[in-house]
Amino acid sequence: MACLLGFAGPPPEGMSRWAVEARRRLEDAEEDVRVARPLEGAGHYACFHYQQAAEKAVLYAGGVEAR
């Protein structure tokens, strides 16, 4: 299960595995926004990446609130 959560061992000291996963989701969302910006003139390609970013940000927020 650890590899599904984005790390291959115990989480860094002072961080729960949920905090590590939440951070990873937020970093993924930020990357999706970076990819989408140059695609804004290309129609649905940018929309897809923005939608992915929004989903990951919601998952991040849910993980932070749950823990």
C-alpha positions in Angstrom: 0.0 0.0 0.0 2.9 2.4 0.6 3.8 2.6 -3.0 0.2 3.6 -3.8 0.5 6.5 -1.4 3.5 8.0 -3.2 6.4 6.9 -0.9 8.3 3.7 -0.5 9.0 3.8 3.2 7.9 5.5 6.3 6.9 9.1 5.9 9.4 11.9 6.8 9.6 12.5 10.5 6.8 14.6 11.8 4.5 13.9 8.8 1.7 11.4 8.7 1.4 9.3 5.5 -1.8 11.3 4.8 0.0 14.6 4.9 2.6 13.2 2.5 -0.2 12.1 0.2 -2.0 15.4 0.4 1.3 17.3 -0.4 1.8 15.0 -3.4 -1.7 15.7 -4.7 -1.3 19.4 -4.4 2.0 19.2 -6.2 0.3 17.2 -9.0 -2.4 19.8 -9.2 0.1 22.6 -9.5 1.8 20.7 -12.3 -1.5 20.3 -14.2 -2.0 24.1 -14.0 1.5 24.7 -15.3 0.8 22.4 -18.2 -2.6 23.9 -18.9 -1.6 27.6 -19.1 0.3 27.4 -22.5 -2.6 25.3 -23.9 -5.3 27.8 -23.2 -5.6 28.7 -26.9 -5.9 25.0 -27.9 -9.5 24.6 -26.5 -10.3 21.4 -24.7 -6.7 20.4 -24.0 -6.3 23.2 -21.4 -9.8 22.4 -20.0 -8.8 18.8 -19.3 -5.7 19.8 -17.4 -7.5 22.4 -15.4 -10.2 19.9 -14.5 -7.5 17.4 -13.4 -6.0 20.2 -11.2 -9.3 21.0 -9.6 -10.0 17.3 -8.7 -6.5 16.9 -7.2 -6.9 20.1 -5.2 -10.2 18.9 -3.8 -8.6 15.6 -2.9 -5.8 17.6 -1.2 -8.3 19.7 0.8 -10.2 16.6 1.8 -7.0 14.9 3.0 -6.0 17.9 5.0 -9.4 18.3 6.7 -9.7 14.6 7.4 -6.4 14.5 9.3 
